[in-house]
Amino acid sequence: MNKPKITIHYCVLCQWLLRSGWLAQELLSTFGQDLGEVALAPASKGVFEVYYNDQLIWCRIKDGGFPEAKELKRRVRDLLCPDRDLGHIDKHTK
């Protein structure tokens, strides 16, 4: 079974590399061995998008800003393993 790939496209001119790297670290810390890779892809023109394989799961323009780590983790979890409990992240939203 192929493991999913997360790709974070970020605007280089806007200097969003650190934000992208932090979110990548958060995803790897939570999902570790369940992901095939988390990639950072330089972009331009204010782009900040997160893809699960080829599916767009976050867009800065459409979703109104940047994701909080817990929201991005929820979106990845919902595609990767919907029954998985995210611990304290899920407890504060139920």
Stockholm file with secondary structure:
# STOCKHOLM 1.0

chainA/1-94         MNKPKITIHYCVLCQWLLRSGWLAQELLSTFGQDLGEVALAPASKGVFEVYYNDQLIWCRIKDGGFPEAKELKRRVRDLLCPDRDLGHIDKHTK
#=GR chainA/1-94 SS CCCCEEEEEEETTTTCHHHHHHHHHHHHHHHGGGCSEEEEEEECTTCEEEEETTEEEEEHHHHTSCCCHHHHHHHHHHHHCTTCCCTHHHHTTC
#=GC SS_cons        CCCCEEEEEEETTTTCHHHHHHHHHHHHHHHGGGCSEEEEEEECTTCEEEEETTEEEEEHHHHTSCCCHHHHHHHHHHHHCTTCCCTHHHHTTC
//
